[in-house]
Amino acid sequence: MLRHLTSKIKATGPITVAEYMREALTNPVTGYYVRNDMLGPDGDFITSPEISQIFGELLGVWTLSEWMAAGRPKRLQLVELGPGKGSLAGDVLRVFSQLRSVVGGASVSLHLVEVSPVLSRLQAQNLTGSRNREADGEDQLVYRRGETAAGVPVSWYRRLEDVPSGLDQLRQVRAVHQQLRAAAEVPADLGGGQQGHEELRGEGGAADAAGVLEGL
């Protein structure tokens, strides 16, 4: 990864923190999240949904409460970024099934943004069993589709930008990132390391982002 980043910076100049993190985490060859399953006792870390189902079930109850407060719209689209093993989504959907009388005739769908082939297969197995299939072409925005036992359609995407439009909160996430990129990011450049080795470093000072945040 260091050789790849060094070559990239030498060829195109300093890169933003966002670009650096994207390469380190999701590079299709050496990215941290695409190489293996890093969750659980045999991995590097564990998350709340893997410890107890209560976390996801409470989130499911909260989601339904917010949906009801919004006037019970006919479409209820759940979007999760980096779904891990699919445990959180599974716990939320379990609540939806148990409160089917509350959900009524709403059209519920699940949209997962996942770059790891290993984790997407694990999510598909945990959420849909054998009721899923991969897209034929690599250029498909939805690279995997499935359906839960309760009939909830599940779609997998590689990028947040590929998730269907009309989701207000996702638009807000994009807007925040776009504004902060212009005001606060410090590019990563190359500097001389010990014994003649190149090292990555931040170049320049961070701009004051307080004004940007106050305006959001």
N, C-alpha and C positions, 0 to 999 in steps of 0.2 A: 504494500500500500504506500509506503514512504517513497519508493522509487516511482510509482505511478504519479503521486502528487507532485514530486519534484519535477518530473518530466512535463507535467501539465502546466505548472507555474512557469517553468523555463520557456515553454512554447507560447503561452498566452498571457503571462503576467500574473500579478497577484489575484487571488480568488477570494470571494466573500466567505464569511463564516458559514452561511447557508450552503454554499457549494462544497466547502470542506466537509461539513457534516453529512451532506448527501453522498459524497464519495466514500467516506469512512463507513457509513452505515448501510448504504444500499447499492454500492458498486456490484454489478452482476457477477464479478469474478471473486473479489476479495472482501466485499462488504460484510460487516459484522452480522447483519440480520439475514443474509441470504445463504450463509454457509452451513448453519446447523440450528438445532433447537437449543436456545440459551436459557429457557425457562425451567424452573423446578429444582428439585434437590440435586440433580446431576448437572445443572446449568450454572449460569453466573448470577442469577437473581430470581426473585419470586415476586409476584404482584398480588394485590388484595383478592382478586377473584379466585386465585389458585389456593388461597388459604381457607376461605369460607364462602359458601354460596349466599350468605346473608348480605354481603356487599352488593352483589348483582341484583338480588331480589328487592332490596330497598331502593336501588336505582330504578328498577322496573316500576315499583309503586309510585315513585316520584315522577317518572316519565308519564305515566297514565294520569297523574294529578295535573301535570302541566298541560297535557293534551286536552283534558276536560275543561281546564280554565281557558284554553284557547278556542273553545266553542265546539269541540269534538269534530275537527275536520275529517272529511271522508278518507283522506290519505294520511297514513301514519308511517313515515319513513325513518327508520333507525339507521344511523351512520356511525361506524366505529373505526377509528384510525389506529392501526397496529393492534389487531384483535387478539394477539397472543395465541392461545390454544382454542379460542372460541368460548371460553368458560363464562366470561361476562355476558356475552350475547345470549348464550344458552340460558343463563339464570334469568335474564330480563324476559326472554320469550316464555320461560316457564310461568312467570307471573301473568303474562298476557293470556296464556292458556287457562290458568286457574281463574282468571277474572274475565272469562270470555263474555259473560253477560254484560260487563261494563264496556268492553271494546265494541260489542255489537257488530254492525256490518261494516266497520272501518276496514279499509284495505291496508294491511300491514306488510311492509317489506323491509328487508335487512340489506344494508350496503356496507361491505367491508373493504377498507383500503389496506392492502397488504402487498409488500414487495418480495417477501420470502416464499419461494416455491415450497420449501419444507413446511413452513407454518401454515400456508394456505391449504395444503393437503390435509394437515392435521385438523384445521378448522372445519374443513368440508366433512371429514370423517365424524367429528364430534357433533356437528350441527345437522348434517343431512344424511349421514350413513352412506349408502350407495346411491342416493338420489342426487347426484351431481355429475357434471361433465365439464371438461376443459374446452375452450374455444379452439377452433381449427387453426387460426392464424395468430402469429405473434403480435400483429398490429391491432388486435381487437381491444377496444376500450374495456369491455367486460371479458376478462380472460377465463372466468369460471362461473358457472351458474348452478344453482341447486335449489332444493326445496326441503324444508323441515318436515318432520312427521305430522305436524299440525297444518301443513300446507302453506307456510310462510315462504315466499320466494327469497332467495339469497343470491347476491351478486358480488363478485370480487373485482376490484380495480387496483391498478398499480399506483395511480396518482390521485390526489384529492381533486384535481381539476377535471378528472374524468367522471366523477359522480354527477348524476343528473342535476340540472339547474333547478331553481325554485326552492332551495333550502337556505333560508335567511341566515342562520347561524354560520353556515359554511362560508357564505359570502363575507360575513364579518371577519372570520378568521383570515381569509385571504387579504382583506383590506388592511387589517392590522399589520400583517407581514409585509405588504407592499410599502406601507408608510414607514415602518421601522427600518426596512432595508435602506431607504434613501437617507435616513437621519442618523442611524446609530451603529451600523455594522462596520467593523474594522477588518480590512482585507488581510488575508494570510499570505506572507511572502517568504522567501528563502533567506536564511542568514548563515553565517559561518559557524558550524558546530565544532565540537572538540575533535582533535586529531584529523582535521580537514574534512569532516563529514558535514553534509548539508543538514540544516534543521529548519523546521517551520516556525515562524514567529508572526505575531501581529505587527503590522506596520502602520504607524500613525496613531493619533489619539482618537478616542471615542467622542462623537458629537453628543451634545446635550439633547437627550430624547424626551425631556420632561414636557416640553411644549407640544410635541407630537402626541404623547399619551393623554395630555389634558384635552386635546381636541377630538379624541375618539369618542 
